[in-house]
């Protein structure tokens, strides 16, 4: 580009391509600066549309409303090629969905699909179909949402990631798998995504997959891994630039992990970082930010303040748009109901239960929805039968924390009148919380058990012989002690280098050491019984 004169006719096309390449290789700040210096300017509509297309692609990660503006402006330019217009419209509907305006998104999907068909552009078609799946998800038709997502992912796979407008197709399918409790499949898909994007040098796309993986690990109840993955991805975010997608995934994950592990200082720090989300132009971002703030306020014993900060998000509950986490997590319904009841907000609790039950009734094939609805109903009515039904339904769902919560609530209810029957439920909840590494929840269930005359001393998330470390940390420590390099450990464990560094840093702090030599000596002494 430096060899091309400012007024050369080919310069605009080179600028557009350079913006894309800079973003894809992790140089987002330079890409944004180049775009700002180029627009507005005197160029052909086709060239300007291409520049705006690539700016919209980049902004998908950092600023959803800016991506909408770029895509909408580009699509409105006169005389641009049909395929280019179709791709701009596909990005418009994608980012409208991430803004959280599902009505506008549905209209935009129709226009994008029509434009893609007229242009014969499968790239735009794949993205628009994926966004159609998002709309169906919020309209509570999860079965059709999965079918559309599978169609979009298959089409995108045939085209290859190098031609993708973003990576919404396979990424969205993974979010869907996670939402319905199919954590193992979601994690396997994200591992493939991370590996392929790393091999292809697609730094921006790899970061999106790492963010997705951190959220999936959280929902799977692997808290130490979720925190390490989120911290590792955050290091990349610092390099690439913070944005809406990172706020809604990484910060959210870190807040939830901090609360479950009773790290109040960290939770407060992350929520404070997320204050910017509360004034974002995108309702989805505002709602995730307010949910994070509400979770902290409730944790600190301020449920009234939690309900106050959730005014907008609570209003979205009955509408076909994102309300709390993004994508919505069915297991949040009982959390919200419990919070609302503590605040005396009965109408909001009733609304959340009604929405959960409607979603479950419309999608009987997804047991997690029925389990979450029964749990929420049981909390609302303090009804043991519904709580026990939730426990049974969660038996077939690999969501440790959601299942443990239902068991704990059933045990709490039983303890009031049939203490001996409560113990098995509380014991199972304790075991699940321990497996997840949820120290705050473990301590709470131990108190419930002590109240019925039972003492338990399990240590949350630790490994026998290494009580200081989590399972994930021990796995990293042992490989490093064997002499594996920073490149080999991530490959062996299917983790990102940043995640491995996070595990290792925490292990060093806990073991009070500062070098790999000390680590190898410590592991050797430990294994020899010294």
LUMVEXLO-695705 format. One line per 4 residues: for each residue x, y negated, z of C-alpha. Coordinates in Angstrom, 3 decimals. Last residue first. Layout:
REM residues N
X Y Z  ... .
***
This chain:
REM residues 530
9.938 36.375 50.565  7.533 38.912 49.073  9.415 39.488 45.824  6.567 37.863 43.900 .
6.671 34.725 46.033  10.454 34.390 45.833  10.340 34.711 42.036  7.460 32.240 41.790 .
9.336 29.720 43.948  12.589 30.086 41.993  10.754 29.676 38.665  8.955 26.600 40.011 .
12.143 25.035 41.352  13.745 25.459 37.925  10.593 24.102 36.291  11.044 20.871 38.200 .
9.398 18.539 40.726  8.101 20.677 43.593  5.557 20.020 46.346  3.487 23.147 45.577 .
0.265 21.139 45.309  1.913 18.375 43.282  3.681 20.808 40.951  0.419 22.704 40.421 .
-1.439 19.496 39.553  1.181 18.529 36.979  1.173 22.037 35.512  -2.600 22.082 35.043 .
-2.524 18.629 33.410  0.396 19.578 31.173  -1.494 22.687 30.038  -4.477 20.512 29.168 .
-2.303 18.065 27.196  -0.752 20.952 25.246  -4.259 22.106 24.245  -5.443 25.485 25.443 .
-5.625 28.874 23.743  -3.700 30.479 26.651  -0.796 31.931 24.640  -0.756 29.010 22.181 .
-0.838 26.444 24.992  2.072 28.222 26.749  4.222 28.574 23.601  4.470 24.893 22.681 .
5.465 23.665 26.121  7.997 26.500 26.257  7.736 29.911 27.903  10.431 30.577 30.515 .
8.714 33.204 32.661  8.102 30.493 35.264  6.136 28.552 32.636  3.964 31.612 31.986 .
3.349 32.165 35.704  2.519 28.523 36.380  -0.001 28.292 33.523  -2.025 31.282 34.697 .
-1.720 30.144 38.327  -3.199 26.761 37.411  -6.209 28.350 35.712  -6.958 30.564 38.712 .
-6.752 27.570 41.044  -3.742 26.922 43.236  -3.007 26.339 46.925  -4.292 29.751 48.039 .
-1.712 31.557 45.888  -1.629 35.072 47.323  -5.272 35.652 46.484  -6.264 33.024 43.957 .
-8.229 29.887 44.828  -11.540 28.699 43.383  -13.247 28.039 46.688  -11.760 29.796 49.711 .
-14.038 32.339 51.359  -14.547 31.949 55.119  -18.164 32.982 55.778  -20.012 32.694 59.065 .
-23.638 33.821 59.549  -26.007 32.660 62.303  -28.834 31.176 60.245  -27.455 27.621 60.528 .
-23.993 29.011 59.809  -25.285 30.174 56.436  -26.615 26.712 55.596  -23.322 25.163 56.630 .
-21.455 27.635 54.415  -23.787 26.611 51.591  -22.766 22.943 51.983  -19.050 23.747 52.116 .
-19.267 25.824 48.944  -21.175 23.035 47.181  -18.443 20.511 47.969  -15.711 22.976 46.968 .
-17.150 23.822 43.538  -14.302 26.049 42.325  -16.635 27.831 39.905  -15.950 31.237 41.451 .
-16.546 29.761 44.893  -19.855 28.244 43.774  -20.859 31.663 42.452  -19.839 33.485 45.644 .
-21.602 30.929 47.854  -24.797 31.208 45.790  -24.647 34.981 46.175  -24.233 34.649 49.947 .
-27.059 32.107 50.132  -29.437 34.451 48.344  -28.351 37.458 50.395  -28.698 35.430 53.661 .
-32.199 34.040 53.124  -33.942 37.330 53.894  -32.467 37.328 57.415  -33.707 33.780 58.006 .
-37.344 34.411 57.208  -39.202 31.187 58.202  -37.067 28.139 57.391  -34.245 30.218 55.954 .
-36.463 31.323 53.069  -36.646 27.772 51.652  -32.890 27.252 51.952  -32.231 30.648 50.380 .
-34.441 29.808 47.397  -32.698 26.443 47.074  -29.272 28.083 47.243  -30.195 30.709 44.667 .
-31.480 28.017 42.289  -28.276 26.007 42.772  -26.097 29.071 42.216  -27.840 29.774 38.908 .
-27.335 26.190 37.724  -23.706 26.235 38.857  -22.804 29.562 37.288  -24.498 29.093 33.902 .
-24.139 32.551 32.342  -27.914 33.082 31.936  -29.439 36.537 32.383  -29.896 36.254 36.153 .
-31.133 32.670 35.659  -34.644 33.962 35.005  -34.722 35.893 38.277  -33.473 32.941 40.311 .
-35.994 30.611 38.637  -38.783 33.033 39.528  -37.596 32.977 43.148  -37.781 29.182 43.144 .
-41.256 29.290 41.607  -42.511 31.686 44.266  -40.841 29.704 47.063  -42.748 26.489 46.327 .
-41.397 23.251 47.793  -43.863 21.725 45.306  -41.372 19.537 43.454  -38.436 21.821 44.174 .
-40.229 24.899 42.864  -41.375 23.019 39.776  -37.778 21.978 39.010  -36.536 25.550 39.468 .
-39.334 26.946 37.313  -38.541 24.405 34.575  -34.804 25.154 34.732  -35.432 28.904 34.452 .
-37.936 28.508 31.613  -35.488 26.352 29.679  -32.576 28.707 30.381  -34.659 31.549 28.983 .
-34.561 30.263 25.396  -36.989 32.370 23.342  -40.010 30.672 24.946  -39.278 27.363 23.185 .
-42.465 25.262 23.201  -43.412 26.403 26.710  -39.909 25.665 28.028  -39.901 22.141 26.593 .
-43.356 21.493 28.058  -42.266 22.789 31.472  -39.176 20.570 31.517  -41.193 17.506 30.448 .
-43.812 18.112 33.154  -41.139 18.669 35.796  -39.397 15.410 34.868  -42.716 13.529 34.966 .
-43.586 14.943 38.394  -40.209 13.836 39.773  -40.701 10.379 38.286  -44.137 10.120 39.868 .
-42.812 11.272 43.240  -40.115 8.597 43.535  -39.617 9.032 47.302  -35.870 8.552 46.894 .
-35.087 12.066 48.103  -37.820 13.338 45.787  -36.235 11.534 42.826  -32.810 13.068 43.507 .
-34.202 16.587 43.812  -36.197 16.095 40.615  -33.137 14.770 38.754  -30.976 17.728 39.780 .
-33.804 20.149 38.951  -34.067 18.642 35.423  -30.287 18.502 34.907  -30.193 22.221 34.117 .
-31.894 21.529 30.765  -28.819 19.522 29.675  -29.566 16.703 27.238  -26.857 16.223 24.618 .
-25.829 13.828 25.975  -26.562 13.604 29.676  -29.606 11.674 30.893  -32.368 10.506 28.524 .
-31.779 11.209 24.857  -34.870 10.654 22.647  -38.283 12.210 22.055  -40.017 10.269 24.801 .
-41.214 11.439 28.220  -37.727 11.292 29.731  -36.802 8.000 28.037  -38.356 5.904 30.798 .
-36.199 7.713 33.312  -33.122 6.621 31.369  -34.205 2.975 31.404  -34.947 2.857 35.146 .
-32.027 5.106 36.129  -30.052 2.450 38.022  -32.987 1.999 40.398  -33.400 5.735 40.980 .
-29.788 6.087 42.089  -30.114 3.000 44.270  -33.015 4.636 46.100  -31.030 7.903 46.327 .
-28.174 6.226 48.284  -26.656 9.102 50.274  -23.172 8.971 48.722  -23.951 11.908 46.417 .
-27.109 10.080 45.324  -25.099 6.994 44.389  -22.536 9.125 42.538  -25.169 10.976 40.524 .
-26.918 7.685 39.780  -23.755 6.069 38.403  -23.154 9.052 36.081  -26.796 8.997 34.976 .
-26.532 5.222 34.336  -23.527 5.742 32.075  -25.258 8.552 30.165  -28.295 6.316 29.714 .
-26.300 3.302 28.548  -24.456 5.440 25.980  -27.699 6.839 24.593  -29.275 3.377 24.547 .
-26.468 2.089 22.264  -25.670 -1.615 22.618  -23.443 -0.924 25.627  -24.162 -2.811 28.863 .
-24.310 0.201 31.180  -21.409 1.876 29.358  -18.969 -0.762 30.583  -19.568 0.528 34.105 .
-17.954 3.803 33.021  -14.547 2.926 34.431  -16.272 2.300 37.772  -17.902 5.712 37.500 .
-14.492 7.273 36.893  -12.889 5.562 39.877  -15.803 6.374 42.180  -15.651 10.045 41.182 .
-11.879 10.115 41.733  -12.236 8.705 45.247  -15.086 11.086 46.033  -13.147 14.237 45.192 .
-15.685 16.626 46.708  -15.035 19.352 44.114  -18.599 19.228 42.736  -18.482 15.425 42.723 .
-15.122 15.243 40.937  -16.228 17.811 38.348  -19.384 15.830 37.538  -17.467 12.551 37.218 .
-14.726 14.108 35.056  -17.261 15.656 32.677  -19.138 12.367 32.253  -15.894 10.489 31.655 .
-14.858 13.017 29.015  -18.174 13.446 27.198  -20.225 10.241 27.008  -17.253 7.924 27.532 .
-15.139 9.791 24.979  -17.879 9.538 22.362  -18.421 5.832 23.032  -14.791 4.819 22.676 .
-11.273 4.759 24.070  -8.329 4.345 21.648  -6.175 6.920 19.888  -3.255 7.110 22.312 .
-5.275 6.629 25.480  -7.803 9.050 24.032  -5.006 11.587 23.665  -4.259 11.359 27.385 .
-7.999 11.577 28.012  -8.020 14.875 26.113  -5.614 16.320 28.655  -7.613 14.937 31.563 .
-10.812 16.378 30.085  -9.179 19.769 29.461  -7.725 19.821 32.986  -11.052 18.811 34.540 .
-12.983 21.396 32.545  -10.419 24.094 33.366  -10.650 23.328 37.084  -14.459 23.240 36.882 .
-15.126 26.463 35.030  -18.865 26.406 35.717  -19.930 27.075 32.129  -21.464 23.578 32.024 .
-18.096 22.043 32.852  -16.242 24.272 30.372  -18.693 23.205 27.651  -18.156 19.513 28.447 .
-14.366 19.908 28.259  -14.684 21.856 25.000  -16.664 19.091 23.293  -14.009 16.564 24.251 .
-11.322 18.904 22.904  -13.277 19.278 19.648  -13.545 15.502 19.259  -9.806 15.178 19.916 .
-9.074 17.736 17.187  -11.115 15.660 14.727  -9.069 12.536 15.470  -5.754 14.390 15.245 .
-6.468 16.161 11.942  -2.968 17.581 11.400  -4.345 20.608 9.548  -3.024 23.113 12.078 .
-4.382 21.023 14.954  -7.794 20.780 13.257  -7.916 24.544 12.800  -6.862 25.400 16.361 .
-9.186 22.910 18.052  -12.168 24.022 15.966  -11.445 27.702 16.558  -11.241 27.072 20.303 .
-14.495 25.093 20.083  -16.244 28.050 18.466  -15.003 30.461 21.130  -16.078 28.065 23.870 .
-19.567 27.741 22.404  -19.910 31.504 21.995  -18.870 32.084 25.609  -21.172 29.318 26.850 .
-24.412 30.599 25.355  -26.422 28.687 27.959  -28.983 27.073 25.653  -27.253 23.685 25.783 .
-23.841 25.245 25.147  -24.946 26.845 21.908  -26.434 23.505 20.854  -23.199 21.626 21.597 .
-21.351 24.198 19.501  -23.767 23.739 16.613  -23.177 19.989 16.845  -19.428 20.446 16.449 .
-19.875 22.775 13.459  -21.897 20.151 11.562  -20.759 16.882 13.086  -17.130 17.052 11.965 .
-16.971 13.641 10.258  -17.730 13.023 6.593  -16.372 16.483 5.863  -14.180 16.923 2.781 .
-10.976 17.954 4.584  -13.138 20.053 6.906  -13.942 22.573 4.170  -16.794 22.529 1.623 .
-17.946 26.093 2.274  -17.700 25.483 6.011  -19.844 22.356 5.665  -22.632 24.315 3.979 .
-22.493 27.025 6.642  -22.481 24.435 9.435  -25.457 22.581 7.951  -27.495 25.783 7.549 .
-26.622 26.907 11.081  -27.665 23.508 12.435  -30.953 23.685 10.538  -31.702 27.123 11.981 .
-30.682 26.043 15.472  -32.964 22.988 15.356  -35.749 25.212 14.051  -35.514 27.280 17.227 .
-35.013 24.233 19.432  -38.228 22.490 18.456  -38.303 20.145 21.455  -38.560 16.905 19.460 .
-35.113 16.069 20.835  -33.659 19.225 19.290  -35.603 18.598 16.064  -33.926 15.195 15.719 .
-30.486 16.730 16.303  -31.204 19.406 13.681  -32.087 16.665 11.197  -28.675 15.225 12.014 .
-27.036 18.478 10.935  -29.110 18.464 7.740  -27.947 14.901 7.011  -24.290 15.866 7.518 .
-24.498 18.878 5.218  -26.422 16.926 2.544  -23.870 14.107 2.496  -21.077 16.573 1.762 .
-23.327 18.521 -0.626  -23.684 15.590 -3.017  -25.961 16.393 -5.954  -26.577 12.659 -6.315 .
-30.369 12.971 -6.365  -30.292 15.633 -3.646  -27.957 13.567 -1.454  -30.169 10.476 -1.874 .
-33.283 12.418 -0.894  -31.485 13.952 2.094  -30.257 10.533 3.210  -33.695 8.919 2.940 .
-35.336 11.688 4.964  -32.546 11.579 7.541  -32.926 7.788 7.860  -36.611 8.108 8.740 .
-35.816 10.707 11.427  -32.953 8.592 12.773  -35.163 5.514 13.132  -37.529 7.554 15.310 .
-34.636 9.186 17.179  -32.981 5.959 18.293  -30.250 7.329 20.583  -27.213 5.442 19.298 .
-25.827 8.885 18.512  -28.835 9.662 16.320  -28.491 6.288 14.594  -24.876 7.267 14.027 .
-25.699 10.386 12.060  -28.524 8.680 10.163  -26.179 5.953 8.945  -23.402 8.429 8.182 .
-25.752 10.311 5.860  -26.856 7.012 4.302  -23.214 6.118 3.592  -22.660 9.555 2.061 .
-25.704 9.194 -0.193  -24.559 5.709 -1.289  -21.176 7.111 -2.267  -22.805 9.950 -4.204 .
-25.117 7.553 -6.075  -22.281 5.289 -7.188  -22.540 1.637 -6.051  -24.581 -0.823 -8.092 .
-25.651 -3.161 -5.335  -24.429 -2.943 -1.724  -27.176 -1.790 0.673  -25.444 1.500 1.521 .
-22.317 -0.381 2.639  -24.210 -2.687 4.979  -26.093 0.227 6.561  -22.951 2.330 6.989 .
-20.928 -0.518 8.518  -23.710 -1.601 10.869  -24.473 1.950 12.009  -20.769 2.591 12.654 .
-20.655 -0.590 14.739  -23.615 0.705 16.748  -21.852 4.014 17.422  -18.576 2.477 18.563 .
-15.511 4.672 19.052  -15.955 8.105 17.510  -18.472 7.354 14.785  -16.457 4.143 14.250 .
-13.896 6.060 12.173  -16.477 7.385 9.747  -18.140 3.963 9.591  -14.799 2.344 8.770 .
-14.326 4.975 6.056  -17.713 4.263 4.522  -17.172 0.505 4.851  -13.974 0.711 2.804 .
-15.737 2.873 0.213  -18.656 0.424 0.022  -16.233 -2.476 -0.444  -14.592 -0.655 -3.329 .
-17.917 0.087 -5.007  -19.158 -3.469 -4.445  -16.023 -4.862 -6.172  -13.783 -6.919 -3.945 .
-13.648 -10.433 -2.561  -13.211 -10.122 1.165  -15.096 -9.657 4.378  -13.496 -7.412 5.316 .
-9.839 -6.559 4.622  -8.183 -7.886 7.780  -10.789 -6.218 9.996  -10.352 -2.937 8.126 .
-6.574 -3.047 8.512  -6.911 -3.764 12.223  -9.326 -0.862 12.634  -6.944 1.540 10.897 .
-3.971 0.318 12.920  -5.882 0.903 16.164  -7.083 4.303 14.967  -3.638 5.757 14.361 .
-4.461 9.366 15.224  -3.765 11.121 11.933  -7.387 11.054 10.791  -7.712 7.353 11.598 .
-4.612 6.315 9.636  -5.638 8.525 6.708  -9.117 7.014 6.509  -7.937 3.419 6.698 .
-5.266 4.183 4.080  -7.847 5.580 1.658  -9.968 2.429 1.881  -6.911 0.185 1.528 .
-5.768 2.123 -1.553  -9.196 1.717 -3.141  -9.096 -2.011 -2.418  -5.580 -2.350 -3.860 .
-6.365 -0.817 -7.270  -7.365 -4.123 -8.896  -4.113 -5.813 -7.761  -4.890 -9.091 -6.006 .
-2.889 -8.379 -2.850  -0.043 -6.793 -4.821  0.640 -3.100 -4.184  4.030 -1.982 -2.846 .
2.902 -2.350 0.763  0.000 0.000 0.000 .
***
